[in-house]
Structure formats: C-alpha cells, structure tokens
C-alpha cells in the first residue's frame, strides 16, 4: 500500500509543480533538474532496497509483532482502540520531529542527514532524498516507539503513508495562494514553511523541523515564518558544498564518510 500511495501522491504533486511552480531556477528545470531527479530518486531506490533486506517488516511489522505479544503501554492501559490509534499517530509524528532535531544536533547523525540538505533546490524529490543509513536509523527508532506504545497496526500503516505524502508535499515546489498557506499552517507544514529549513543560513536551517504537524515547532519555539531573504531569493543547500556534487549518486552515498567539516554557525 505504501508504494502505491507514494506513486499516486508523487504523480499528483509533480503535475502540480509543473502547473504552478513556486520558484523557477536553473536547478529546478532542464538538464540540472534531470540530474537532480535521477540522483534523488536513485537514493530512494537504494534506501528502499537496503531497508527491505535489513528490516523487511518495517514499522507495520513491529506493530504486528507487539500486538501478537500484547505488548505496549496503550494495551496495558486498555485504551480504546480508536483513541489508541489517534494517540499513536500524534506521538509518532512527535517522535519523527524529535528524530529530525537530533539529526541536526548530534554530529554523527548530522553527517548522515546532510545528504538530504546538500541538495541545492527543493522539490518533491528532495522529500525522498535520504541516505540509506538515515532510513535504517529512522525505521529502528519508529519501530521502538511503535512497540513501546503498542500502537495499533492500522494507525502505524496510516502514519507511514501520511509521512511519505507529507514529506513530498512539504518539499514540493508549489505556489499556494497566500490565504491557503496561512490556513494550512494552523495545523500542517506547508512548502513555504519547510523551505526555510533548507536555507543555507544556519539559524534558518535550525528551524521548521516538522514534516506533518506544525504544533511541535510552535511549541518548542523552532518555528520561523519566512527566510530573511524572502522566499524568492532564499539560497538553498549547505554553504560547505556549492558545486554540482550533490547531483552525483556516488558522491551523495559517500558524503557521510567524507572528512567532517564544521557546521557553520551564526545568523
């Protein structure tokens, strides 16, 4: 179900990007876009194959495993299944937000996560551009939360599908009407909101960590309304790498092993 949902959402957002792009730059069109898309989608394929081999059951399998053994806090508390599903979905979203914050704050995790941030443009494929190591670590973390909670299987499946969809949506190069963007931001992360997180300015990179709900960034004061340079002029990527390396699959896969460079500080 996840691959089918991913393909449907990807096709719909790709069509929307063509119809109403937010930004029109060299990195988002023509040959450069083709190279970026080839690399970003290849990273998705490699990550999916690695995950299939190393963790074939994934988070839904962890939920089934815990259910068969009666494990999990929500089962111990005998929480109504419908309420347990809602609570699990919200807690899983917070867990992914927390994981994202850690990937910026813990040096070894940042070395892996910077594969996502080194992309010099943001569109739907950026939402799929993650190193296989990050995908594996993320799945282990989600599985641990699922087992500890005793999250219902359907809730976990729904969360995984929504996470894929919102990751693509929040990175999409879409021009939403300002009013729609404001309404959505009351609850959900929008492309304009998350684009701030991909700015080369460190203070902006360390903000707007959410993929789905906006609550966590507002609650923990990591929310930023817009980039200082404005959405049309914001520079995307990492200051350490401004060449075309990120459009090469081999370079991207090897990036975590390259000599660690100090993450820029300041505003």
Secondary structure, 3 states (H helix, E strand, C coil): CHHHHHHHHHHHHHHHHHHCECCCCHHHCHHHHHHHHHHHHHHHHHHHHHHHHHCCCHHHHHHHHHHHHCCCHHHHCCCCHHHHHHHHHHHHHHHHHHHHHHHHHCHHHHHHHHHHHCCCCCCCCHHHCCCHHHHHHHHHHHHHHHHHHCCCHHHHHHHHHHHHHHHHHHHCCECCCHHHHHHHCCCECCHHHHHHHHECCHHHHCCCCCCCECHHHHHCCCCCCCCCCCCCCCCECECCECCCHHHCHHHHHHHHHCCCCCCCCCC
